[in-house]
């Protein structure tokens, strides 16, 4: 098992266990932590983007590469639904937890 640390812009970072056998997104979900994934983890939306701060992740596949190109992701950005840890990792969530339209509805 590997250790992962995930930071969000609006909440304290959390640590959790992960494994090369599962994606970062699945590991986050198993730990009971939030990470936006509007398409359900199918590499179709790009909302589960994370920035790799330290450590190694699995090589990027073509599906992930195409989605990241479509959303103009920067260097070190990966899809949590596609990336698997290759070591202990430290990550930052790129997207807010709620959509702008959902946030507007919550404000009333």
CNS distance restraints for C-alpha pairs under 8 A (distance, minus, plus):
assign (resid   1 and name CA) (resid  17 and name CA) 6.51 0.50 0.50
assign (resid   1 and name CA) (resid  18 and name CA) 5.93 0.50 0.50
assign (resid   1 and name CA) (resid  19 and name CA) 5.07 0.50 0.50
assign (resid   1 and name CA) (resid  20 and name CA) 7.86 0.50 0.50
assign (resid   2 and name CA) (resid  17 and name CA) 5.83 0.50 0.50
assign (resid   2 and name CA) (resid  18 and name CA) 5.17 0.50 0.50
assign (resid   2 and name CA) (resid  19 and name CA) 5.61 0.50 0.50
assign (resid   2 and name CA) (resid  20 and name CA) 7.96 0.50 0.50
assign (resid   2 and name CA) (resid  85 and name CA) 7.39 0.50 0.50
assign (resid   2 and name CA) (resid  87 and name CA) 6.08 0.50 0.50
assign (resid   2 and name CA) (resid  88 and name CA) 5.05 0.50 0.50
assign (resid   2 and name CA) (resid  89 and name CA) 7.89 0.50 0.50
assign (resid   3 and name CA) (resid  15 and name CA) 6.98 0.50 0.50
assign (resid   3 and name CA) (resid  16 and name CA) 5.88 0.50 0.50
assign (resid   3 and name CA) (resid  17 and name CA) 4.73 0.50 0.50
assign (resid   3 and name CA) (resid  18 and name CA) 5.82 0.50 0.50
assign (resid   3 and name CA) (resid  87 and name CA) 7.81 0.50 0.50
assign (resid   3 and name CA) (resid  88 and name CA) 4.84 0.50 0.50
assign (resid   3 and name CA) (resid  89 and name CA) 6.59 0.50 0.50
assign (resid   4 and name CA) (resid  15 and name CA) 5.53 0.50 0.50
assign (resid   4 and name CA) (resid  16 and name CA) 5.39 0.50 0.50
assign (resid   4 and name CA) (resid  17 and name CA) 6.06 0.50 0.50
assign (resid   4 and name CA) (resid  18 and name CA) 6.40 0.50 0.50
assign (resid   4 and name CA) (resid  88 and name CA) 5.65 0.50 0.50
assign (resid   4 and name CA) (resid  89 and name CA) 4.80 0.50 0.50
assign (resid   4 and name CA) (resid  90 and name CA) 5.67 0.50 0.50
assign (resid   4 and name CA) (resid  91 and name CA) 7.50 0.50 0.50
assign (resid   5 and name CA) (resid  13 and name CA) 6.67 0.50 0.50
assign (resid   5 and name CA) (resid  14 and name CA) 5.57 0.50 0.50
assign (resid   5 and name CA) (resid  15 and name CA) 4.27 0.50 0.50
assign (resid   5 and name CA) (resid  16 and name CA) 6.45 0.50 0.50
assign (resid   5 and name CA) (resid  89 and name CA) 6.42 0.50 0.50
assign (resid   5 and name CA) (resid  90 and name CA) 4.69 0.50 0.50
assign (resid   5 and name CA) (resid  91 and name CA) 6.03 0.50 0.50
assign (resid   6 and name CA) (resid  13 and name CA) 5.42 0.50 0.50
assign (resid   6 and name CA) (resid  14 and name CA) 5.46 0.50 0.50
assign (resid   6 and name CA) (resid  15 and name CA) 6.40 0.50 0.50
assign (resid   6 and name CA) (resid  90 and name CA) 6.08 0.50 0.50
assign (resid   6 and name CA) (resid  91 and name CA) 4.80 0.50 0.50
assign (resid   6 and name CA) (resid  92 and name CA) 5.51 0.50 0.50
assign (resid   6 and name CA) (resid  93 and name CA) 6.93 0.50 0.50
assign (resid   7 and name CA) (resid  11 and name CA) 7.41 0.50 0.50
assign (resid   7 and name CA) (resid  12 and name CA) 6.51 0.50 0.50
assign (resid   7 and name CA) (resid  13 and name CA) 4.07 0.50 0.50
assign (resid   7 and name CA) (resid  14 and name CA) 6.56 0.50 0.50
assign (resid   7 and name CA) (resid  91 and name CA) 6.30 0.50 0.50
assign (resid   7 and name CA) (resid  92 and name CA) 4.67 0.50 0.50
assign (resid   7 and name CA) (resid  93 and name CA) 6.14 0.50 0.50
assign (resid   8 and name CA) (resid  12 and name CA) 6.75 0.50 0.50
assign (resid   8 and name CA) (resid  13 and name CA) 6.32 0.50 0.50
assign (resid   8 and name CA) (resid  92 and name CA) 5.99 0.50 0.50
assign (resid   8 and name CA) (resid  93 and name CA) 5.30 0.50 0.50
assign (resid   8 and name CA) (resid  94 and name CA) 7.77 0.50 0.50
assign (resid   9 and name CA) (resid  93 and name CA) 7.53 0.50 0.50
assign (resid   9 and name CA) (resid  96 and name CA) 7.74 0.50 0.50
assign (resid  16 and name CA) (resid  27 and name CA) 7.66 0.50 0.50
assign (resid  16 and name CA) (resid  28 and name CA) 7.36 0.50 0.50
assign (resid  16 and name CA) (resid  31 and name CA) 6.21 0.50 0.50
assign (resid  17 and name CA) (resid  27 and name CA) 6.95 0.50 0.50
assign (resid  17 and name CA) (resid  31 and name CA) 7.56 0.50 0.50
assign (resid  18 and name CA) (resid  22 and name CA) 7.29 0.50 0.50
assign (resid  18 and name CA) (resid  24 and name CA) 6.97 0.50 0.50
assign (resid  18 and name CA) (resid  27 and name CA) 5.32 0.50 0.50
assign (resid  18 and name CA) (resid  85 and name CA) 7.15 0.50 0.50
assign (resid  19 and name CA) (resid  23 and name CA) 7.75 0.50 0.50
assign (resid  19 and name CA) (resid  27 and name CA) 7.58 0.50 0.50
assign (resid  19 and name CA) (resid  84 and name CA) 7.27 0.50 0.50
assign (resid  19 and name CA) (resid  85 and name CA) 6.32 0.50 0.50
assign (resid  20 and name CA) (resid  84 and name CA) 5.27 0.50 0.50
assign (resid  20 and name CA) (resid  85 and name CA) 5.16 0.50 0.50
assign (resid  20 and name CA) (resid  86 and name CA) 6.26 0.50 0.50
assign (resid  21 and name CA) (resid  84 and name CA) 7.30 0.50 0.50
assign (resid  22 and name CA) (resid  26 and name CA) 6.24 0.50 0.50
assign (resid  22 and name CA) (resid  27 and name CA) 6.67 0.50 0.50
assign (resid  22 and name CA) (resid  84 and name CA) 6.13 0.50 0.50
assign (resid  23 and name CA) (resid  27 and name CA) 6.33 0.50 0.50
assign (resid  23 and name CA) (resid  80 and name CA) 6.47 0.50 0.50
assign (resid  23 and name CA) (resid  81 and name CA) 5.62 0.50 0.50
assign (resid  23 and name CA) (resid  82 and name CA) 5.88 0.50 0.50
assign (resid  23 and name CA) (resid  83 and name CA) 5.48 0.50 0.50
assign (resid  23 and name CA) (resid  84 and name CA) 4.58 0.50 0.50
assign (resid  23 and name CA) (resid  85 and name CA) 7.46 0.50 0.50
assign (resid  24 and name CA) (resid  28 and name CA) 6.09 0.50 0.50
assign (resid  24 and name CA) (resid  80 and name CA) 4.93 0.50 0.50
assign (resid  24 and name CA) (resid  81 and name CA) 6.26 0.50 0.50
assign (resid  24 and name CA) (resid  82 and name CA) 7.49 0.50 0.50
assign (resid  24 and name CA) (resid  83 and name CA) 6.01 0.50 0.50
assign (resid  24 and name CA) (resid  84 and name CA) 5.62 0.50 0.50
assign (resid  24 and name CA) (resid  85 and name CA) 6.97 0.50 0.50
assign (resid  25 and name CA) (resid  29 and name CA) 6.19 0.50 0.50
assign (resid  25 and name CA) (resid  35 and name CA) 7.41 0.50 0.50
assign (resid  25 and name CA) (resid  41 and name CA) 7.41 0.50 0.50
assign (resid  25 and name CA) (resid  48 and name CA) 7.54 0.50 0.50
assign (resid  25 and name CA) (resid  80 and name CA) 4.83 0.50 0.50
assign (resid  25 and name CA) (resid  81 and name CA) 4.88 0.50 0.50
assign (resid  25 and name CA) (resid  82 and name CA) 7.89 0.50 0.50
assign (resid  26 and name CA) (resid  30 and name CA) 6.08 0.50 0.50
assign (resid  26 and name CA) (resid  81 and name CA) 7.20 0.50 0.50
assign (resid  27 and name CA) (resid  31 and name CA) 6.22 0.50 0.50
assign (resid  28 and name CA) (resid  32 and name CA) 6.49 0.50 0.50
assign (resid  28 and name CA) (resid  33 and name CA) 5.44 0.50 0.50
assign (resid  28 and name CA) (resid  34 and name CA) 7.09 0.50 0.50
assign (resid  28 and name CA) (resid  35 and name CA) 7.20 0.50 0.50
assign (resid  29 and name CA) (resid  33 and name CA) 5.70 0.50 0.50
assign (resid  29 and name CA) (resid  34 and name CA) 6.97 0.50 0.50
assign (resid  29 and name CA) (resid  35 and name CA) 7.81 0.50 0.50
assign (resid  34 and name CA) (resid  97 and name CA) 7.25 0.50 0.50
assign (resid  35 and name CA) (resid  48 and name CA) 6.43 0.50 0.50
assign (resid  35 and name CA) (resid  93 and name CA) 7.39 0.50 0.50
assign (resid  35 and name CA) (resid  97 and name CA) 6.30 0.50 0.50
assign (resid  36 and name CA) (resid  47 and name CA) 5.88 0.50 0.50
assign (resid  36 and name CA) (resid  48 and name CA) 5.37 0.50 0.50
assign (resid  36 and name CA) (resid  95 and name CA) 7.10 0.50 0.50
assign (resid  36 and name CA) (resid  96 and name CA) 7.27 0.50 0.50
assign (resid  36 and name CA) (resid  97 and name CA) 5.23 0.50 0.50
assign (resid  36 and name CA) (resid  98 and name CA) 7.15 0.50 0.50
assign (resid  37 and name CA) (resid  41 and name CA) 5.95 0.50 0.50
assign (resid  37 and name CA) (resid  45 and name CA) 7.59 0.50 0.50
assign (resid  37 and name CA) (resid  46 and name CA) 7.59 0.50 0.50
assign (resid  37 and name CA) (resid  47 and name CA) 5.25 0.50 0.50
assign (resid  37 and name CA) (resid  48 and name CA) 4.88 0.50 0.50
assign (resid  38 and name CA) (resid  45 and name CA) 6.49 0.50 0.50
assign (resid  38 and name CA) (resid  47 and name CA) 6.27 0.50 0.50
assign (resid  38 and name CA) (resid  48 and name CA) 7.86 0.50 0.50
assign (resid  39 and name CA) (resid  43 and name CA) 7.33 0.50 0.50
assign (resid  39 and name CA) (resid  44 and name CA) 6.11 0.50 0.50
assign (resid  39 and name CA) (resid  45 and name CA) 5.69 0.50 0.50
assign (resid  41 and name CA) (resid  48 and name CA) 7.73 0.50 0.50
assign (resid  41 and name CA) (resid  81 and name CA) 4.96 0.50 0.50
assign (resid  41 and name CA) (resid  82 and name CA) 7.88 0.50 0.50
assign (resid  42 and name CA) (resid  81 and name CA) 6.90 0.50 0.50
assign (resid  43 and name CA) (resid  63 and name CA) 6.96 0.50 0.50
assign (resid  43 and name CA) (resid  64 and name CA) 6.25 0.50 0.50
assign (resid  43 and name CA) (resid  67 and name CA) 6.70 0.50 0.50
assign (resid  43 and name CA) (resid  79 and name CA) 7.15 0.50 0.50
assign (resid  43 and name CA) (resid  81 and name CA) 6.59 0.50 0.50
assign (resid  43 and name CA) (resid  82 and name CA) 6.97 0.50 0.50
assign (resid  44 and name CA) (resid  67 and name CA) 6.66 0.50 0.50
assign (resid  45 and name CA) (resid  67 and name CA) 7.36 0.50 0.50
assign (resid  46 and name CA) (resid  67 and name CA) 6.36 0.50 0.50
assign (resid  46 and name CA) (resid  68 and name CA) 6.77 0.50 0.50
assign (resid  46 and name CA) (resid  71 and name CA) 6.92 0.50 0.50
assign (resid  46 and name CA) (resid  79 and name CA) 6.54 0.50 0.50
assign (resid  47 and name CA) (resid  79 and name CA) 7.91 0.50 0.50
assign (resid  47 and name CA) (resid  95 and name CA) 6.12 0.50 0.50
assign (resid  48 and name CA) (resid  79 and name CA) 5.57 0.50 0.50
assign (resid  48 and name CA) (resid  80 and name CA) 5.45 0.50 0.50
assign (resid  48 and name CA) (resid  81 and name CA) 6.74 0.50 0.50
assign (resid  48 and name CA) (resid  93 and name CA) 7.52 0.50 0.50
assign (resid  48 and name CA) (resid  94 and name CA) 7.63 0.50 0.50
assign (resid  48 and name CA) (resid  95 and name CA) 7.05 0.50 0.50
assign (resid  49 and name CA) (resid  77 and name CA) 6.38 0.50 0.50
assign (resid  49 and name CA) (resid  78 and name CA) 5.50 0.50 0.50
assign (resid  49 and name CA) (resid  79 and name CA) 4.55 0.50 0.50
assign (resid  49 and name CA) (resid  80 and name CA) 5.94 0.50 0.50
assign (resid  49 and name CA) (resid  93 and name CA) 6.37 0.50 0.50
assign (resid  49 and name CA) (resid  94 and name CA) 5.50 0.50 0.50
assign (resid  49 and name CA) (resid  95 and name CA) 6.67 0.50 0.50
assign (resid  50 and name CA) (resid  77 and name CA) 5.56 0.50 0.50
assign (resid  50 and name CA) (resid  78 and name CA) 5.45 0.50 0.50
assign (resid  50 and name CA) (resid  79 and name CA) 6.21 0.50 0.50
assign (resid  50 and name CA) (resid  80 and name CA) 6.21 0.50 0.50
assign (resid  50 and name CA) (resid  91 and name CA) 6.08 0.50 0.50
assign (resid  50 and name CA) (resid  92 and name CA) 5.35 0.50 0.50
assign (resid  50 and name CA) (resid  93 and name CA) 4.54 0.50 0.50
assign (resid  50 and name CA) (resid  94 and name CA) 5.29 0.50 0.50
assign (resid  51 and name CA) (resid  76 and name CA) 5.41 0.50 0.50
assign (resid  51 and name CA) (resid  77 and name CA) 4.31 0.50 0.50
assign (resid  51 and name CA) (resid  78 and name CA) 6.27 0.50 0.50
assign (resid  51 and name CA) (resid  91 and name CA) 5.48 0.50 0.50
assign (resid  51 and name CA) (resid  92 and name CA) 5.06 0.50 0.50
assign (resid  51 and name CA) (resid  93 and name CA) 6.49 0.50 0.50
assign (resid  51 and name CA) (resid  94 and name CA) 6.61 0.50 0.50
assign (resid  52 and name CA) (resid  76 and name CA) 5.35 0.50 0.50
assign (resid  52 and name CA) (resid  77 and name CA) 6.27 0.50 0.50
assign (resid  52 and name CA) (resid  78 and name CA) 7.36 0.50 0.50
assign (resid  52 and name CA) (resid  89 and name CA) 7.38 0.50 0.50
assign (resid  52 and name CA) (resid  90 and name CA) 6.28 0.50 0.50
assign (resid  52 and name CA) (resid  91 and name CA) 4.78 0.50 0.50
assign (resid  52 and name CA) (resid  92 and name CA) 6.73 0.50 0.50
assign (resid  53 and name CA) (resid  76 and name CA) 7.70 0.50 0.50
assign (resid  53 and name CA) (resid  89 and name CA) 7.49 0.50 0.50
assign (resid  53 and name CA) (resid  90 and name CA) 5.28 0.50 0.50
assign (resid  53 and name CA) (resid  91 and name CA) 5.36 0.50 0.50
assign (resid  53 and name CA) (resid  92 and name CA) 7.06 0.50 0.50
assign (resid  54 and name CA) (resid  89 and name CA) 5.56 0.50 0.50
assign (resid  54 and name CA) (resid  90 and name CA) 5.12 0.50 0.50
assign (resid  54 and name CA) (resid  91 and name CA) 7.23 0.50 0.50
assign (resid  55 and name CA) (resid  86 and name CA) 7.41 0.50 0.50
assign (resid  55 and name CA) (resid  87 and name CA) 5.74 0.50 0.50
assign (resid  55 and name CA) (resid  88 and name CA) 5.70 0.50 0.50
assign (resid  55 and name CA) (resid  89 and name CA) 4.42 0.50 0.50
assign (resid  55 and name CA) (resid  90 and name CA) 6.55 0.50 0.50
assign (resid  56 and name CA) (resid  85 and name CA) 6.25 0.50 0.50
assign (resid  56 and name CA) (resid  86 and name CA) 4.90 0.50 0.50
assign (resid  56 and name CA) (resid  87 and name CA) 5.46 0.50 0.50
assign (resid  56 and name CA) (resid  88 and name CA) 7.36 0.50 0.50
assign (resid  56 and name CA) (resid  89 and name CA) 6.48 0.50 0.50
assign (resid  57 and name CA) (resid  83 and name CA) 6.08 0.50 0.50
assign (resid  57 and name CA) (resid  84 and name CA) 5.51 0.50 0.50
assign (resid  57 and name CA) (resid  85 and name CA) 4.51 0.50 0.50
assign (resid  57 and name CA) (resid  86 and name CA) 4.79 0.50 0.50
assign (resid  57 and name CA) (resid  87 and name CA) 7.15 0.50 0.50
assign (resid  57 and name CA) (resid  89 and name CA) 7.75 0.50 0.50
assign (resid  58 and name CA) (resid  83 and name CA) 5.73 0.50 0.50
assign (resid  58 and name CA) (resid  84 and name CA) 5.15 0.50 0.50
assign (resid  58 and name CA) (resid  85 and name CA) 6.06 0.50 0.50
assign (resid  58 and name CA) (resid  86 and name CA) 5.82 0.50 0.50
assign (resid  59 and name CA) (resid  83 and name CA) 7.69 0.50 0.50
assign (resid  60 and name CA) (resid  64 and name CA) 6.36 0.50 0.50
assign (resid  60 and name CA) (resid  65 and name CA) 6.50 0.50 0.50
assign (resid  60 and name CA) (resid  82 and name CA) 7.88 0.50 0.50
assign (resid  60 and name CA) (resid  83 and name CA) 7.20 0.50 0.50
assign (resid  61 and name CA) (resid  65 and name CA) 6.18 0.50 0.50
assign (resid  62 and name CA) (resid  66 and name CA) 6.11 0.50 0.50
assign (resid  63 and name CA) (resid  67 and name CA) 6.38 0.50 0.50
assign (resid  64 and name CA) (resid  68 and name CA) 6.12 0.50 0.50
assign (resid  64 and name CA) (resid  78 and name CA) 7.70 0.50 0.50
assign (resid  64 and name CA) (resid  79 and name CA) 6.71 0.50 0.50
assign (resid  64 and name CA) (resid  82 and name CA) 6.72 0.50 0.50
assign (resid  65 and name CA) (resid  69 and name CA) 6.15 0.50 0.50
assign (resid  66 and name CA) (resid  70 and name CA) 6.24 0.50 0.50
assign (resid  67 and name CA) (resid  71 and name CA) 6.47 0.50 0.50
assign (resid  68 and name CA) (resid  72 and name CA) 6.02 0.50 0.50
assign (resid  68 and name CA) (resid  73 and name CA) 5.32 0.50 0.50
assign (resid  68 and name CA) (resid  77 and name CA) 7.97 0.50 0.50
assign (resid  68 and name CA) (resid  78 and name CA) 7.44 0.50 0.50
assign (resid  68 and name CA) (resid  79 and name CA) 7.70 0.50 0.50
assign (resid  69 and name CA) (resid  73 and name CA) 6.38 0.50 0.50
assign (resid  73 and name CA) (resid  77 and name CA) 6.15 0.50 0.50
assign (resid  78 and name CA) (resid  82 and name CA) 7.75 0.50 0.50
assign (resid  78 and name CA) (resid  83 and name CA) 6.61 0.50 0.50
assign (resid  79 and name CA) (resid  83 and name CA) 6.03 0.50 0.50
assign (resid  80 and name CA) (resid  84 and name CA) 7.75 0.50 0.50
assign (resid  85 and name CA) (resid  89 and name CA) 6.79 0.50 0.50
assign (resid  98 and name CA) (resid 102 and name CA) 6.23 0.50 0.50
assign (resid  98 and name CA) (resid 103 and name CA) 6.33 0.50 0.50
assign (resid  99 and name CA) (resid 103 and name CA) 6.24 0.50 0.50
assign (resid 100 and name CA) (resid 104 and name CA) 6.25 0.50 0.50
assign (resid 101 and name CA) (resid 105 and name CA) 6.42 0.50 0.50
assign (resid 102 and name CA) (resid 106 and name CA) 6.26 0.50 0.50
assign (resid 103 and name CA) (resid 107 and name CA) 6.36 0.50 0.50
assign (resid 104 and name CA) (resid 108 and name CA) 6.56 0.50 0.50
